[in-house]
């Protein structure tokens, strides 16, 4: 038995029959996943487990956010420009993008943290310079 990209765990008929609804739910799932991880991060920070927060929850939120941003382009290209592609293949492209973002964030976590910290310092300096006296 070979792998077929037109099957998705038996849900291919539902996905292909209502691709607009599935696309809206998929993007909403990413957004609500980020919000759920945000609330989880708040609870974990209140408990005092900051290491779990900074090495597990925050990279997952970053990977989901990057997946949301990066997956817009292939969705527009595959769904609008080429309408003959089944939506199951677009779902597989989202999964591949998410896995790629997980690896990217996992390998570059320290440099991403440094970049965001530097950006925060620059912003604070600009706010200090532009304050009303």
Order of alpha helices (4+ residues) and beta strands (2+ residues): alpha-alpha-alpha-alpha-alpha
